[in-house]
Amino acid sequence: MGRKDAGKDAHKDTLIGAGTVLDGTFDIEYDVRVDGVLRGERLATRQRLTVGPGGQVQAASIEVAEAFIDGRVDGLLRAQERVHLKAGARFKGVLQTPKLVIEEGALLEEAEVGKPDKAD
């Protein structure tokens, strides 16, 4: 992901702050950082999803370019580029990505991991 002018669009990123709980369907253009709780049928962004240490994402379908997870994620996660599970990450569900980084301490609970289908 080329980010020549990352500072230029920084104000467009979406932050779900600690103490915030959102339910619904989310289609977001820019980066998303979740430090609160985000749950629903779908979360999609063409860019990066970051789940902070206290953050939780629970969705039937999560579609992103890349994900950096240090909190909890439950659902079907499809990343076009990569997923990075940090030491505090907890993942439960189906994970599809061409590149997966798992730090020591990350936990995959009842998880199924594979590459995305070519048809997607």
Contacts in CASP RR format, 6 or more apart in sequence:
PFRMAT RR
TARGET T0000
AUTHOR 0000-0000-0000
METHOD contacts of the structure
MODEL  1
MGRKDAGKDAHKDTLIGAGTVLDGTFDIEYDVRVDGVLRGERLATRQRLT
VGPGGQVQAASIEVAEAFIDGRVDGLLRAQERVHLKAGARFKGVLQTPKL
VIEEGALLEEAEVGKPDKAD
1 47 0 8 1.000
1 48 0 8 1.000
1 65 0 8 1.000
1 66 0 8 1.000
1 81 0 8 1.000
9 30 0 8 1.000
12 29 0 8 1.000
12 30 0 8 1.000
13 30 0 8 1.000
13 31 0 8 1.000
13 32 0 8 1.000
13 33 0 8 1.000
14 28 0 8 1.000
14 30 0 8 1.000
14 31 0 8 1.000
14 32 0 8 1.000
14 33 0 8 1.000
15 32 0 8 1.000
15 33 0 8 1.000
15 35 0 8 1.000
16 22 0 8 1.000
16 32 0 8 1.000
16 33 0 8 1.000
16 34 0 8 1.000
16 35 0 8 1.000
16 36 0 8 1.000
16 37 0 8 1.000
16 38 0 8 1.000
16 55 0 8 1.000
17 33 0 8 1.000
17 34 0 8 1.000
17 35 0 8 1.000
17 36 0 8 1.000
18 35 0 8 1.000
18 36 0 8 1.000
18 54 0 8 1.000
18 55 0 8 1.000
19 35 0 8 1.000
19 36 0 8 1.000
19 37 0 8 1.000
20 35 0 8 1.000
20 36 0 8 1.000
20 37 0 8 1.000
21 36 0 8 1.000
21 37 0 8 1.000
21 39 0 8 1.000
22 37 0 8 1.000
22 38 0 8 1.000
22 39 0 8 1.000
23 39 0 8 1.000
23 40 0 8 1.000
24 39 0 8 1.000
24 40 0 8 1.000
24 41 0 8 1.000
25 40 0 8 1.000
25 41 0 8 1.000
25 42 0 8 1.000
26 32 0 8 1.000
26 38 0 8 1.000
26 40 0 8 1.000
26 42 0 8 1.000
26 43 0 8 1.000
26 44 0 8 1.000
27 42 0 8 1.000
27 44 0 8 1.000
27 45 0 8 1.000
28 43 0 8 1.000
28 44 0 8 1.000
28 45 0 8 1.000
29 45 0 8 1.000
29 46 0 8 1.000
29 47 0 8 1.000
30 45 0 8 1.000
30 47 0 8 1.000
31 45 0 8 1.000
31 47 0 8 1.000
31 48 0 8 1.000
31 49 0 8 1.000
31 50 0 8 1.000
32 43 0 8 1.000
32 45 0 8 1.000
32 47 0 8 1.000
32 48 0 8 1.000
32 49 0 8 1.000
32 50 0 8 1.000
33 50 0 8 1.000
33 51 0 8 1.000
33 52 0 8 1.000
34 49 0 8 1.000
34 50 0 8 1.000
34 51 0 8 1.000
34 52 0 8 1.000
34 55 0 8 1.000
34 56 0 8 1.000
34 57 0 8 1.000
35 52 0 8 1.000
35 54 0 8 1.000
35 55 0 8 1.000
36 54 0 8 1.000
36 55 0 8 1.000
36 56 0 8 1.000
37 55 0 8 1.000
37 56 0 8 1.000
37 57 0 8 1.000
37 58 0 8 1.000
38 56 0 8 1.000
38 57 0 8 1.000
38 58 0 8 1.000
38 59 0 8 1.000
39 56 0 8 1.000
39 57 0 8 1.000
39 58 0 8 1.000
39 59 0 8 1.000
40 58 0 8 1.000
40 59 0 8 1.000
40 60 0 8 1.000
41 59 0 8 1.000
41 60 0 8 1.000
41 61 0 8 1.000
42 59 0 8 1.000
42 60 0 8 1.000
42 61 0 8 1.000
42 62 0 8 1.000
42 63 0 8 1.000
43 49 0 8 1.000
43 57 0 8 1.000
43 59 0 8 1.000
43 61 0 8 1.000
43 62 0 8 1.000
43 63 0 8 1.000
43 64 0 8 1.000
44 61 0 8 1.000
44 62 0 8 1.000
44 63 0 8 1.000
44 64 0 8 1.000
45 63 0 8 1.000
45 64 0 8 1.000
45 65 0 8 1.000
46 65 0 8 1.000
47 64 0 8 1.000
47 65 0 8 1.000
47 66 0 8 1.000
48 64 0 8 1.000
48 65 0 8 1.000
48 66 0 8 1.000
48 67 0 8 1.000
48 68 0 8 1.000
49 57 0 8 1.000
49 62 0 8 1.000
49 64 0 8 1.000
49 66 0 8 1.000
49 67 0 8 1.000
49 68 0 8 1.000
49 69 0 8 1.000
50 67 0 8 1.000
50 68 0 8 1.000
50 69 0 8 1.000
50 70 0 8 1.000
51 57 0 8 1.000
51 67 0 8 1.000
51 68 0 8 1.000
51 69 0 8 1.000
51 70 0 8 1.000
51 71 0 8 1.000
51 72 0 8 1.000
51 73 0 8 1.000
51 89 0 8 1.000
52 69 0 8 1.000
52 70 0 8 1.000
52 71 0 8 1.000
53 70 0 8 1.000
53 71 0 8 1.000
53 88 0 8 1.000
54 70 0 8 1.000
54 71 0 8 1.000
54 72 0 8 1.000
55 71 0 8 1.000
55 72 0 8 1.000
56 71 0 8 1.000
56 72 0 8 1.000
56 73 0 8 1.000
56 74 0 8 1.000
57 72 0 8 1.000
57 73 0 8 1.000
57 74 0 8 1.000
58 73 0 8 1.000
58 74 0 8 1.000
58 75 0 8 1.000
59 74 0 8 1.000
59 75 0 8 1.000
59 76 0 8 1.000
60 75 0 8 1.000
60 76 0 8 1.000
61 75 0 8 1.000
61 76 0 8 1.000
61 78 0 8 1.000
62 73 0 8 1.000
62 75 0 8 1.000
62 76 0 8 1.000
62 77 0 8 1.000
62 78 0 8 1.000
63 78 0 8 1.000
64 77 0 8 1.000
64 78 0 8 1.000
64 79 0 8 1.000
64 80 0 8 1.000
65 79 0 8 1.000
65 80 0 8 1.000
65 81 0 8 1.000
66 79 0 8 1.000
66 80 0 8 1.000
66 81 0 8 1.000
66 82 0 8 1.000
66 83 0 8 1.000
66 84 0 8 1.000
67 73 0 8 1.000
67 77 0 8 1.000
67 79 0 8 1.000
67 82 0 8 1.000
67 83 0 8 1.000
67 84 0 8 1.000
67 97 0 8 1.000
68 84 0 8 1.000
68 86 0 8 1.000
69 83 0 8 1.000
69 84 0 8 1.000
69 85 0 8 1.000
69 86 0 8 1.000
69 89 0 8 1.000
69 91 0 8 1.000
69 106 0 8 1.000
70 86 0 8 1.000
70 87 0 8 1.000
70 88 0 8 1.000
70 89 0 8 1.000
71 86 0 8 1.000
71 88 0 8 1.000
71 89 0 8 1.000
71 90 0 8 1.000
72 89 0 8 1.000
72 90 0 8 1.000
72 91 0 8 1.000
72 92 0 8 1.000
73 89 0 8 1.000
73 90 0 8 1.000
73 91 0 8 1.000
73 92 0 8 1.000
74 91 0 8 1.000
74 92 0 8 1.000
74 93 0 8 1.000
75 92 0 8 1.000
75 93 0 8 1.000
75 94 0 8 1.000
76 93 0 8 1.000
76 94 0 8 1.000
76 96 0 8 1.000
77 83 0 8 1.000
77 91 0 8 1.000
77 93 0 8 1.000
77 94 0 8 1.000
77 95 0 8 1.000
77 96 0 8 1.000
77 97 0 8 1.000
78 96 0 8 1.000
78 97 0 8 1.000
78 116 0 8 1.000
78 120 0 8 1.000
79 96 0 8 1.000
79 97 0 8 1.000
80 97 0 8 1.000
80 98 0 8 1.000
80 116 0 8 1.000
81 97 0 8 1.000
81 98 0 8 1.000
81 99 0 8 1.000
82 97 0 8 1.000
82 98 0 8 1.000
82 99 0 8 1.000
82 100 0 8 1.000
82 101 0 8 1.000
83 95 0 8 1.000
83 97 0 8 1.000
83 99 0 8 1.000
83 100 0 8 1.000
83 101 0 8 1.000
84 101 0 8 1.000
84 103 0 8 1.000
85 91 0 8 1.000
85 100 0 8 1.000
85 101 0 8 1.000
85 102 0 8 1.000
85 103 0 8 1.000
85 106 0 8 1.000
85 108 0 8 1.000
86 103 0 8 1.000
86 106 0 8 1.000
87 103 0 8 1.000
87 104 0 8 1.000
87 105 0 8 1.000
87 106 0 8 1.000
88 103 0 8 1.000
88 105 0 8 1.000
88 106 0 8 1.000
88 107 0 8 1.000
89 103 0 8 1.000
89 105 0 8 1.000
89 106 0 8 1.000
89 107 0 8 1.000
90 106 0 8 1.000
90 107 0 8 1.000
90 109 0 8 1.000
91 106 0 8 1.000
91 107 0 8 1.000
91 108 0 8 1.000
91 109 0 8 1.000
91 111 0 8 1.000
92 108 0 8 1.000
92 109 0 8 1.000
92 110 0 8 1.000
92 111 0 8 1.000
93 109 0 8 1.000
93 110 0 8 1.000
93 111 0 8 1.000
93 112 0 8 1.000
94 111 0 8 1.000
94 112 0 8 1.000
94 113 0 8 1.000
95 108 0 8 1.000
95 111 0 8 1.000
95 112 0 8 1.000
95 113 0 8 1.000
95 114 0 8 1.000
96 113 0 8 1.000
96 114 0 8 1.000
96 115 0 8 1.000
96 116 0 8 1.000
96 117 0 8 1.000
97 114 0 8 1.000
97 115 0 8 1.000
97 116 0 8 1.000
98 115 0 8 1.000
98 116 0 8 1.000
100 113 0 8 1.000
102 108 0 8 1.000
END
